[in-house]
Amino acid sequence: MQVIIHRGTHQIGGCITEIKSRQARIIIDMGEDLPSIKQLADDIDIEGVTSGKANCDGVFLTHYHGDHIGLYSKILPDVPVYMGDVAHKIFLAFQKRCKNKYIATIERFNTFVPAQKITVKDMVITPLRVDHSAFDAYMFLVESEGKKILHTGDFRMHGQTGSKLIQTLEDWAGKVDVLITEGTTLSRNENETITEQRLQLEAAKLLKAHKYVFVMCSSTNIDRIGALYQATPQGKYFLCDKYQKTILDFVSDHNKTLKKNSPLYQFEKVHTYGDNLLEKMQRQGFCMMVRSGLQFQKIMAKFPDSLFIYSMWKGYLEGDAKSETICATVPPDYVYLHTSGHASSDAIKKVCDTVKPTTIIPIHGENPQNIEKLNLPYNVKYLNDGELYDMQLYY
């Protein structure tokens, strides 16, 4: 098999990985650059995938964050696109709210479920469910020519379901020949990673101490919303708008179909905000999910003595990726309560030691050489964007 990282060897986000066998050719992720990256690389062109005659057996999307899916509209119509079933519903609902002109394209995506093997000519792709700040996210195990490649996408082990990852890898992957792993946190000053469980406990304290609480977090960060929902004291309202309720209903309905459904995703007592609830909100208190925008600012103005929790990346409030619309909604006295959606150094090491790769290819990080800090007993291959890695030359 051959690997080409078209983009993502020395940057966070914007990831595009190609894997080829003798007969098959697939792409994993078609990401756009993060707002903080100052370049025109989103004009990226891949023959047979985004231009020319279609010559690709499938684009497999790890999850719905823009830096992994954002260039989906550039994929040629005859190239099939694959995405997790629930993730597809969430992404489609989000794009409909944004009145995206490519709705028909998204509706044509193929969907899969965890561990459902997909055969593409002489290649077998197995999607493995992982914990991330995007719900229904996946790693991909790619098998062909007697070899195994594991592409991690974005993952973590400090989320609500992260503890299941090692068992999943032991059951489905085993030892692999090549591990293509994200290294986001290796490029940052990594502090002690707070778990989603600890975050939920801290939220519970705040929700108990304050009668009126507004929270800003991503509308598709389902685990975070689930933690806040569980942390809301009995008797208080948990509120959101109609769009957010639609997203939560997708997850709740899916949860009901599972043999072991999780209380984290039981959103039956979520209420949709309306002025008819104002009196009850004032009397009983509430936790309300908000986003940037005038409609939420108007609601917040009705509760001047409320607490505001900001639960997203701080980069949206400062620096190159600063969002003026978010800054206009977040008050200066906000409380910061957040944790990363990416793997800690320890989590990356545990994954490596579980699948024992012959070779590691680090991506999704600004300084891939930082993986050496983990002192791993495995060969590391550093690639540049567009460079071909031919496994036959090394095995």
Summary of the structure (lengths in Angstrom):
residues: 395
radius of gyration: 21.4
end to end distance: 10.4
largest distance: 70.8
contacts: 1307
relative contact order: 0.15
helix: 34%
strand: 23%
